[in-house]
Amino acid sequence: MEKLLEEDIQGKIGSQKYKSTITWRKGSFFMDEPTTVDGQDLGPDPFTALLASLAGCTLSTLRMYIDRKGWNIPEINITLNMSQETDSEITTTITRSISFPTPIDEDIKKRLLIIAEKCPVSKILKNQIVINTSL
């Protein structure tokens, strides 16, 4: 099976509570937890990072499609959040709202909604995920 990333993402944590360093190809960032759970809020928490991935993928996918169609849509905005319900299983619901500061034709909006659902991260999150963990 072919990997989706050219290089593995790596992470490490020292003794500072919850502050992790995540590195990829040529960059790094901190992940942390909010102060409400004893973190220092020095970077996104894991839930925020997950939603940021979906936001970035959705925006990039829409931008590519809009540019290919030659439509004059200079800006796309997105807002995301998620909630969980626990019955016998955990159900996670992600809300994603896409908006434009300029008026957009309704037919174009409908098409862009379909394209947003086709972004690769949306597809990953909507399908079965297997996590193989080793020590």
N, C-alpha and C positions, 0 to 999 in steps of 0.2 A: 504494500500500500504506500503510495507516494505521500510525503509530508506536505502540508500546506505552506509551511514556513521554510525559508532557505536555511535558517539557523535556529537552534533551540532558544527559547526564552529561558533565562535563568533567574533565580531569586535566592536571596539569603537574608537571614535575620540574626542579629546579635543579641545582646542582653537587654537592649532598650525595648521595653514592652510594646509589641505590635508593629514597630517600624521595620518594614521590609524594604530591601532594595531590589528592584526588578531591572534586569538588563536585557537588551536585544541588540541586534546588529551593531549599531553605532551610538546607542543612547542608553540612558537609564533614568529611572524615576523612583520616588519613594511611594510606598503604599503604607497606610496607617489606618487606625480606627479613630472615630470621633472622640472628643473629650468626654462625651456622655457614657462611654464604656472604658474610660481610663487610657485612651490613646491620646496623641498630641495633635491629631488632625493635620499632619504634615504632608499628606498626600491622599489620594482617593482610597476609600475603603474597597474591599473586594466587590461589593454589590455595585458601587458607583463605577468601578472599572469595567464590570460586565456591561452595564448600560451604556457606558461611553463607547465601548466597542460596537454595540448595536447602532448608536447614534452616528459614529464616524462612518461605518459601513453604509448605512442608509443614505447619509448625505452624499457620500462619494458615488454611490450607485445612481442616485437621482441626478447628480451633476453630470456624470458621463452620459446618461440618457438624454438629458435636456440639451447638452452641447451637441450630441450627435443629431438630434432633431432640429437644431438651429433655433430653438425657442429663446426669446428674450426674457429670461427669468434670472435676474442678477443675484438674488439671495434666497436661500432656503433656511428655514428655522425648524428646529425639532426640540421637543420636550418629552422626557421619558421618566417613568417611575415604575415601581412594582410593588405588589402586595402578595401575601400568601394566606391561604386558608388551609387549616389542618382538620381533616375529618379522619377517615381511616388512612388516607394518603395526603401528601402535601401537594397542593395545587398552587403554582406560581402564575400570576397574571402580570404581564408587562403592558403598560399603557404607553403608546407612542403617538404623539400628535405632531403632525407636520403642518407648517404654515408658511405663508409668503407675505412679505410686506406690501407687495403690489398685487392688484387684481389678476386672477388667473381664470381662464375659461374653464367652465365646469367639465367639459370633455377631457381637457388636458389634466385636470385634477384627478379625474377617475383613472386615467391611464397612469399617472404618477403613483397613485395608491397601489395599483397592481405591481408596478416596478419596485416600489419600496418593499413589498413582500418577497421580492426575488433577490434581495441583497444576500450575499453569502452568509453573513452572520445570522440573519433571520432564518435562513434554511437550516443552519446548524442547530439553532435553538429550538426549532419546531420539529426536528427529527430525533431519532434515538441517538443518545450519546453514551459511549462506553468509555470509562476512565480506567486505564490500566496503571496501577500504582505499584512501585517496587521500592525496596529499601537497599 
